Amino acid sequence: MSTSTIHTSEPRKVAVASLVGTTVEWYDFFIYGTAAALVFPRLFFPEVGPFLGTVLAFATFGAGFLARPLGGIVFGHFGDRLGRKPMLVVSLLTMGVATVLIGLLPTHATVGVLAPVLLVLLRLVQGIAVGGEWGGAVLLAVEHAPPGRRGYFGSFPQAGAAAGTVLATAAFYLVALLPDDQFLAWGWRLPFLASAVLVVVGLYVRLRIAESPSFRRLAQRQEKARLPLVEALRTHPRQVVLVAGAFLVQSAFAYIFIAYLATYATRVVGVSRDTILLIIALSGVVSFVMHLYFGSLSDRFGRKPVYLTGVVAMGVLIFPAFALIDTGVFVLMLLGHVMIFGVAQAISGGATATMFAEMFRADVRYTGASVGYQLAGVAGAALSPIIAASLFEATGTGYAIAGYLAAMAVVSLVSVMLIGETRDRDLADASHASE
């Protein structure tokens, strides 16, 4: 095999590895969200009533997001110091172990208050793992990408989140077909235990790829930052804040349409749990394809125009989407979900990874991009299901939730407007300053 063939095949191999590994990690993260909607209120918080049980279950869900910035800091530090690849292996193993242990947890009926305590602890471990996963997967894909194709290759790890949603929802769809007593007794555990198999596949793929060219150059030139977090906040404070603001809308929308909607559709709209899970899974398939498509478009038209289009689409379409979901008609509910999760969010999502990576210089890229991205998870995803449940409890209408999400879109719109176009930046350049 010629050297040129090796060089042209490596980016594709790395993109696939980023996709597979990210799919596994987000599968683990998303099955928790589905379980928080359908299972945990009844098995871990049975004594507080449906509403408060749902809020507490989503609070444990949010605990994972509170831990994600810590994961971004820790894994970012070592990713900028030791390399992108080893951090991806460690994060995948950590996530897999925590997920399998959740599937083995005793419930409140067996050990009382210890059950939710253990649940929260394992959720925190999940959060730390996925907080470190995103930055490494993104940088490996983007920093390996050939010239003019960074947007497309950078969309693979983002598409992995959609693929993880499909797998997680499909797994719960299958076990949700069981009779209710069997589903609650043991069926819900199977998607968590299945993570062990997926982690083995992810590790096999990731161990076969090379370290990123940008990091190898940093190591050769001895240009690695001694304290990446300190250096990132010193040289790129504006970028960290703008990444958090830009991603806020995606973070909030995603976890309303993945996690909270399972509760909303079954308790408010009145459809069965397998119906809403099927809708989420089908919408995830569309999202997967659209991420890759719009990532490619960002190579042609720039990151900023593509990202802005998605933000505006989310803010405008959220009200008709909720109107369609409220009908309770399968086809219309699917259309409403696809409008947001399948298309509008995927427009911004396709450009996300590459744009955020291009905003930071090479020696602090893992840390800077990860911390900004994960801060949006705290402000958006961690709180959005709880806010949504509380808004509906107070108003009795899904349009209150839509209004909240539209406000998140405004915040992100302003943030993206303040970001300069990044498409033509040299990722090997460790000198570009905050702008």
Secondary structure as GFF3:
##gff-version 3
##sequence-region A 1 435
A	DSSP	alpha_helix	3	38	.	.	.	ID=ss1
A	DSSP	alpha_helix	40	43	.	.	.	ID=ss2
A	DSSP	alpha_helix	50	81	.	.	.	ID=ss3
A	DSSP	alpha_helix	84	103	.	.	.	ID=ss4
A	DSSP	alpha_helix	108	111	.	.	.	ID=ss5
A	DSSP	alpha_helix	114	144	.	.	.	ID=ss6
A	DSSP	alpha_helix	150	176	.	.	.	ID=ss7
A	DSSP	alpha_helix	180	182	.	.	.	ID=ss8
A	DSSP	pi_helix	183	187	.	.	.	ID=ss9
A	DSSP	alpha_helix	189	193	.	.	.	ID=ss10
A	DSSP	alpha_helix	195	206	.	.	.	ID=ss11
A	DSSP	alpha_helix	213	221	.	.	.	ID=ss12
A	DSSP	alpha_helix	228	235	.	.	.	ID=ss13
A	DSSP	alpha_helix	237	255	.	.	.	ID=ss14
A	DSSP	pi_helix	256	260	.	.	.	ID=ss15
A	DSSP	alpha_helix	261	264	.	.	.	ID=ss16
A	DSSP	pi_helix	265	269	.	.	.	ID=ss17
A	DSSP	alpha_helix	273	301	.	.	.	ID=ss18
A	DSSP	alpha_helix	303	325	.	.	.	ID=ss19
A	DSSP	alpha_helix	330	337	.	.	.	ID=ss20
A	DSSP	pi_helix	338	344	.	.	.	ID=ss21
A	DSSP	alpha_helix	345	358	.	.	.	ID=ss22
A	DSSP	three_ten_helix	362	364	.	.	.	ID=ss23
A	DSSP	alpha_helix	365	376	.	.	.	ID=ss24
A	DSSP	pi_helix	377	381	.	.	.	ID=ss25
A	DSSP	alpha_helix	384	395	.	.	.	ID=ss26
A	DSSP	alpha_helix	398	417	.	.	.	ID=ss27
###
